[in-house]
Amino acid sequence: MTTARAYLTAVADTYRELDASLELRAPLADEERDELLAPLGGRVPRWLVELWQVADGGPSYSPAFARPGFFTGVDFLSLSQAVALRNRLRDLAGNFTGWQEPTPRDGRIRPGWFPDSWVPFGAFGGSTIVLFADCDPAPGGEIGQVIAYVHDPDQISLLAPDGEAFLAASLEWFREHAEEFVPEE
């Protein structure tokens, strides 16, 4: 089982093995974290809350996540960054009414450009890639499944059926290809 603490510790260890450091932000006080989580509707999966209990994100351009099969590392968003990104995407969603993906997405993910039930937790390149916890999946999906939005061409894909599976796969790929993800200091 890959817990949030074990995951972030292992990623930080991988940085150290390459003579670099991952300087995660200190976690927020419980009250401040709960206040920021409140607008997300109380549907945030436990695994994601646990990540934010360990650290309030990390620095930009210091990836903490990997999408297996791809060599683009993804930064760990602070809770305030996640809420701001979610609000920005929600504001833009109306511009994409009727949007159709070039390739149909996995049926376990609801249709639409940005359902309000997606909670971002990782991003790359000004949000050209965003990782989300899906808090209201389509039938057959699981609450907390991890999905990715990739811009240009726009596509939305299922990465893992739950947070634990995502963290395990991310960590394996991150360690295997650490030189691709850990920035040189």
C-alpha positions as CSV (number, residue, x, y, z in Angstrom):
1,M,0.0,0.0,0.0
2,T,1.3,3.4,-1.0
3,T,0.3,6.0,1.5
4,A,0.6,9.8,1.0
5,R,3.5,10.0,3.4
6,A,5.3,7.0,2.0
7,Y,4.9,8.3,-1.5
8,L,6.2,11.8,-0.8
9,T,9.1,10.5,1.2
10,A,10.0,8.1,-1.6
11,V,9.9,10.9,-4.2
12,A,12.1,13.1,-1.9
13,D,14.5,10.2,-1.5
14,T,14.7,9.8,-5.2
15,Y,15.6,13.5,-5.5
16,R,18.4,13.0,-2.9
17,E,19.8,10.0,-4.8
18,L,20.3,12.4,-7.7
19,D,21.9,15.1,-5.5
20,A,18.8,17.3,-5.6
21,S,16.2,18.2,-3.1
22,L,12.4,18.4,-3.1
23,E,11.4,21.2,-0.8
24,L,7.7,20.5,-0.1
25,R,5.7,23.2,1.7
26,A,4.8,22.6,5.3
27,P,1.2,21.4,5.7
28,L,-1.5,23.9,6.5
29,A,-3.0,24.0,10.0
30,D,-6.1,21.8,10.1
31,E,-8.5,24.7,10.3
32,E,-7.0,26.5,7.3
33,R,-6.9,23.3,5.2
34,D,-10.6,22.5,6.1
35,E,-11.6,26.1,5.1
36,L,-9.9,25.7,1.7
37,L,-11.4,22.2,1.2
38,A,-15.0,23.4,2.1
39,P,-15.8,24.9,-1.4
40,L,-14.8,21.6,-3.0
41,G,-18.0,20.1,-1.6
42,G,-16.7,17.6,0.9
43,R,-16.2,15.0,-1.8
44,V,-12.4,15.1,-1.9
45,P,-11.1,11.6,-1.6
46,R,-9.2,10.6,1.5
47,W,-6.0,9.9,-0.4
48,L,-5.8,13.4,-1.7
49,V,-6.6,15.0,1.7
50,E,-3.8,12.9,3.1
51,L,-1.4,14.2,0.5
52,W,-2.2,17.8,1.6
53,Q,-2.0,16.8,5.3
54,V,1.6,15.7,4.6
55,A,2.6,18.8,2.6
56,D,0.8,21.8,1.1
57,G,2.2,21.1,-2.3
58,G,5.7,21.7,-3.7
59,P,7.7,24.2,-5.7
60,S,7.1,24.9,-9.4
61,Y,9.3,23.0,-11.7
62,S,10.0,20.3,-9.1
63,P,7.8,17.4,-10.2
64,A,6.3,15.2,-7.5
65,F,4.2,13.0,-9.9
66,A,4.6,11.2,-13.1
67,R,2.2,9.8,-15.6
68,P,3.3,6.3,-16.4
69,G,4.4,6.0,-20.0
70,F,5.2,9.7,-20.4
71,F,8.3,11.7,-19.5
72,T,6.5,14.9,-18.3
73,G,6.8,15.3,-14.5
74,V,3.9,17.1,-12.8
75,D,4.2,19.5,-9.9
76,F,2.3,19.0,-6.7
77,L,-0.2,21.9,-6.3
78,S,-0.8,23.6,-3.0
79,L,-4.4,23.5,-1.8
80,S,-4.8,27.2,-2.6
81,Q,-3.4,26.6,-6.1
82,A,-5.7,23.7,-6.6
83,V,-8.7,25.7,-5.6
84,A,-7.7,28.7,-7.8
85,L,-7.1,26.4,-10.8
86,R,-10.5,24.6,-10.2
87,N,-12.2,28.0,-10.1
88,R,-10.5,29.2,-13.2
89,L,-11.4,26.1,-15.1
90,R,-15.0,26.3,-13.9
91,D,-15.2,29.9,-15.2
92,L,-13.9,28.8,-18.6
93,A,-16.1,25.7,-18.9
94,G,-19.0,27.6,-20.3
95,N,-16.9,28.4,-23.4
96,F,-16.6,24.7,-24.2
97,T,-20.3,23.8,-24.3
98,G,-20.7,21.1,-26.9
99,W,-17.0,20.4,-27.0
100,Q,-16.1,17.0,-28.5
101,E,-12.8,15.2,-27.9
102,P,-11.0,14.0,-31.0
103,T,-10.8,10.5,-29.4
104,P,-13.7,9.4,-27.1
105,R,-12.7,9.2,-23.4
106,D,-13.0,6.3,-21.1
107,G,-16.6,5.7,-20.3
108,R,-15.9,5.8,-16.5
109,I,-15.3,9.6,-16.9
110,R,-18.2,11.9,-17.2
111,P,-18.5,13.9,-20.4
112,G,-17.8,17.6,-20.6
113,W,-14.8,19.8,-20.7
114,F,-14.6,20.4,-17.0
115,P,-17.1,18.9,-14.6
116,D,-17.2,20.7,-11.3
117,S,-16.4,17.5,-9.5
118,W,-12.8,17.3,-10.7
119,V,-10.3,18.4,-8.1
120,P,-6.9,19.3,-9.5
121,F,-3.8,18.3,-7.5
122,G,-1.0,18.4,-10.0
123,A,-0.1,20.5,-13.0
124,F,2.6,21.0,-15.6
125,G,3.5,23.9,-17.9
126,G,0.9,26.5,-17.0
127,S,-1.8,23.8,-16.7
128,T,-1.2,22.2,-20.1
129,I,-1.3,19.0,-18.2
130,V,-3.5,18.7,-15.1
131,L,-4.0,15.8,-12.8
132,F,-7.4,15.5,-11.1
133,A,-9.1,13.4,-8.5
134,D,-12.6,12.6,-10.0
135,C,-15.1,13.0,-7.2
136,D,-18.2,12.2,-9.3
137,P,-17.3,9.6,-11.9
138,A,-19.6,8.1,-14.6
139,P,-21.1,4.7,-13.9
140,G,-18.4,2.1,-13.6
141,G,-15.9,4.6,-12.3
142,E,-14.7,5.0,-8.7
143,I,-14.8,8.1,-6.6
144,G,-11.2,9.3,-6.4
145,Q,-10.1,7.8,-9.7
146,V,-7.3,9.8,-11.2
147,I,-7.7,11.5,-14.6
148,A,-5.4,13.7,-16.7
149,Y,-6.3,16.6,-18.9
150,V,-3.7,17.2,-21.6
151,H,-3.9,20.3,-23.9
152,D,-3.0,20.3,-27.6
153,P,-4.6,18.2,-28.7
154,D,-7.1,18.3,-25.8
155,Q,-7.6,14.9,-24.3
156,I,-8.9,13.5,-21.1
157,S,-7.8,10.1,-19.9
158,L,-8.1,7.8,-16.9
159,L,-4.8,7.2,-15.3
160,A,-5.8,5.0,-12.4
161,P,-9.0,3.6,-10.7
162,D,-8.0,5.2,-7.4
163,G,-5.4,7.3,-5.7
164,E,-3.5,4.4,-4.2
165,A,-3.1,2.8,-7.6
166,F,-2.0,6.1,-9.1
167,L,0.6,6.8,-6.4
168,A,2.0,3.3,-6.8
169,A,2.3,3.6,-10.6
170,S,3.5,7.1,-10.4
171,L,6.2,6.2,-7.9
172,E,7.4,3.2,-10.0
173,W,7.7,5.3,-13.2
174,F,9.2,8.2,-11.3
175,R,11.9,6.0,-9.8
176,E,12.6,4.1,-13.0
177,H,13.1,7.3,-15.0
178,A,14.2,9.7,-12.2
179,E,16.8,11.4,-14.4
180,E,13.9,12.6,-16.6
181,F,11.9,14.1,-13.7
182,V,14.4,15.4,-11.1
183,P,15.7,18.8,-12.1
184,E,19.4,19.4,-11.9
185,E,20.5,21.7,-9.1
